[in-house]
Structures are given as C-alpha cells and as structure tokens.
Amino acid sequence: MACSVIKCPLCEVTTMESCPFCAIVNKQLPAELIYEDEYCVAFKDIRPQAPVHVLVVPKVHVACADDVSDPQLWGRLMSAVKTVASQLGVAGAYRIVVNCGESAGQTVPHLHIHLLAGRGLQWPPG
C-alpha cells in the first residue's frame, strides 16, 4: 500500500512528494526500518530523544491526530507500537507521544507516534 494523500485544510502538505514520511513509506527516502505491515511502518528517529526512539507512521497520509477519520487506524497503529516495543525488548517500559500541530511540537505534518524508552522518563514531559 503506497502512501495516499488526505489533505488537511490547515496543512501545507498537498502532495505526498512534499512529505518526508510519505517518501519513507514509498521507499524514496532511506530510513532504518524496524517494522512494516500493510498499514504502517516504524523506523528509528533521526534525532533520538531516548536510547530507543522509534516513529510509527501510517502508510496513508493523515496530517495530524485531528484528521484521523477511520478509528481502526488508531487500533492498527497501537498494535504496531506494541509489536515494536516487544521486538525491541521494551514492552511494559515505554512512553508513546503523539503531537498534534506545530504549537504542540509536531514538526512533520504526517501523523506519527513516538515510542520512547531505554531511560527514565520524567513527568510532566516537555
């Protein structure tokens, strides 16, 4: 399944060619893939904030959490998070983060889940 575009009215990404995560999904940009299934990919973050920092990204382009129209997408992504955490040996000891919008820290306008682990994570975050 290639990345297809669902345009957010607030998002400047209008083509999958301008989205780096779509390019990773479509194998046009390199990434250290950890996991892939029919619905998503997981790869190492290029600016890790913890010893384990993986991004889980849907193969369909959805700009942010507000734009998820299919509730099954969340289930598929969470299933992938669980699988990746287990694969990496951090099951039961990780944090997941979803930023929605630039003011919340979202730097790539393609929905993605950060899986962070491998060190003590403080609360409150950020």
Secondary structure as UniProt FT lines:
FT   TURN            9..10
FT   HELIX           16..18
FT   HELIX           20..25
FT   TURN            26..27
FT   STRAND          33..36
FT   STRAND          40..44
FT   STRAND          52..58
FT   HELIX           65..67
FT   HELIX           71..87
FT   TURN            88..89
FT   TURN            91..92
FT   STRAND          94..97
FT   HELIX           102..104
FT   STRAND          113..117
//
